[in-house]
Amino acid sequence: MLKITSTLFLDEGEISYNYIRSTGPGGQNVNKVATAVQLRFDVTNTTSLPQEIKERLTKLAGNRLTRAGILVIEAKRYRTQEHNRQDAEQRLVALLQKASARPKKRHPTHPTAASIAKRIEAKKRRSTIKQFRKSSADQAE
């Protein structure tokens, strides 16, 4: 079980890993050993997540989500498979934690009378500056 929040857990059986050759650091080893990790998580068919979190996760995932609804996270920051696998898991957990947080409801506000007056006064000041710039030929037209 992968702990997301205090009440939300993810079954590790729903996560699959593919190991591929990395383009990152590793010297000559990079051509021989598959150290990069592709973590795959099926968002649409998971039973571990509530529907509202799935919806927020699909919005947050962006290009990392395939048309089939599979979240793909690539990790190739480190030289070892194990470090990259842990990095991919941490990034998945961070994404799920962000998706599990409910967004705050926006309360529309109105500008105060003082801020409206300040804005109008700034517009008047700017207008007078522009009026002084006009030449007498411009005013004759």
C-alpha positions in Angstrom: 0.0 0.0 0.0 1.2 3.4 -1.0 0.2 6.2 1.5 -1.2 9.3 -0.2 -2.9 11.0 2.7 -3.9 9.9 6.2 -7.1 8.5 4.8 -6.2 7.7 1.2 -4.1 4.7 0.2 -3.1 3.3 -3.2 -2.8 -0.4 -4.0 0.7 -1.0 -5.4 -0.8 -3.7 -7.7 -2.4 -0.9 -9.7 1.0 0.5 -10.6 3.2 -1.0 -13.3 6.8 -0.2 -14.1 8.7 -0.4 -17.4 12.5 0.0 -17.3 14.1 1.7 -20.3 17.5 3.0 -21.2 18.1 6.5 -19.8 19.4 9.5 -21.6 20.7 11.0 -18.3 23.9 10.6 -16.3 25.6 7.2 -16.1 28.7 7.3 -18.4 29.2 4.1 -20.5 26.7 2.3 -18.3 23.9 4.4 -19.8 24.2 2.3 -23.1 24.0 -1.1 -21.3 21.6 -0.8 -18.4 17.9 0.2 -18.4 17.9 2.6 -15.4 15.1 4.9 -16.4 11.6 4.1 -15.1 8.2 4.6 -16.7 5.6 4.3 -14.0 2.1 3.6 -15.3 -1.1 4.1 -13.4 -4.5 3.5 -14.8 -6.6 6.5 -13.6 -9.9 5.6 -15.2 -10.1 2.0 -13.9 -8.6 2.4 -10.5 -10.8 1.4 -7.5 -8.5 3.1 -4.9 -9.5 6.7 -5.7 -12.9 8.5 -5.4 -14.4 9.9 -8.6 -13.8 13.6 -7.7 -10.0 12.9 -7.2 -9.9 11.1 -10.5 -11.4 14.1 -12.2 -9.0 16.6 -10.6 -6.1 14.2 -11.4 -6.9 14.1 -15.1 -6.8 17.9 -15.2 -3.5 18.1 -13.3 -1.8 15.3 -15.3 -2.0 17.1 -18.6 0.3 15.5 -21.2 1.3 12.8 -18.8 -2.2 11.2 -19.3 -2.8 9.0 -22.4 -6.0 8.8 -24.3 -6.7 5.5 -22.6 -6.6 7.3 -19.2 -3.2 5.9 -18.1 -0.9 8.2 -16.2 2.8 7.8 -17.3 5.5 9.3 -15.2 9.1 9.0 -16.4 12.0 9.1 -14.0 15.6 9.3 -15.2 17.2 11.7 -12.8 19.3 9.1 -11.0 21.9 6.5 -12.1 20.2 3.5 -10.5 16.9 1.8 -11.2 15.9 1.8 -7.6 16.4 5.5 -7.1 14.5 6.3 -10.3 11.6 4.0 -9.2 11.4 5.8 -5.8 11.5 9.1 -7.6 8.6 8.1 -9.9 6.6 6.9 -6.9 7.3 10.2 -5.0 6.2 12.2 -8.0 3.0 10.1 -8.3 2.2 10.6 -4.6 2.8 14.3 -4.8 0.5 14.5 -7.8 -2.2 12.5 -6.0 -1.8 14.7 -2.9 -2.3 17.8 -5.0 -5.4 16.2 -6.6 -6.9 15.1 -3.3 -6.8 18.7 -1.9 -10.1 20.4 -2.6 -9.7 23.8 -4.3 -10.9 26.7 -2.3 -14.2 28.2 -3.5 -13.7 31.7 -4.9 -15.8 34.4 -3.4 -16.2 37.3 -5.8 -15.4 40.7 -4.3 -16.2 44.2 -5.2 -13.7 47.1 -5.2 -13.9 49.5 -2.3 -15.1 53.1 -2.8 -11.6 54.3 -1.9 -10.0 52.1 -4.6 -12.5 53.3 -7.2 -11.8 56.9 -6.3 -8.1 56.3 -6.4 -8.4 54.7 -9.9 -10.5 57.6 -11.3 -8.0 60.2 -9.8 -5.1 58.4 -11.5 -7.0 58.4 -14.8 -7.7 62.1 -14.5 -4.1 62.8 -13.7 -2.9 60.8 -16.8 -5.5 62.6 -18.9 -4.2 66.1 -17.9 -0.6 65.0 -18.6 -1.7 64.0 -22.1 -3.6 67.2 -22.6 -0.5 69.2 -21.9 1.5 67.2 -24.5 -0.9 68.2 -27.3 0.5 71.0 -29.6 -1.7 74.0 -30.6 -1.9 72.5 -34.2 -3.5 69.3 -32.8 -6.0 71.3 -30.8 -7.0 73.4 -33.9 -8.3 70.3 -35.7 
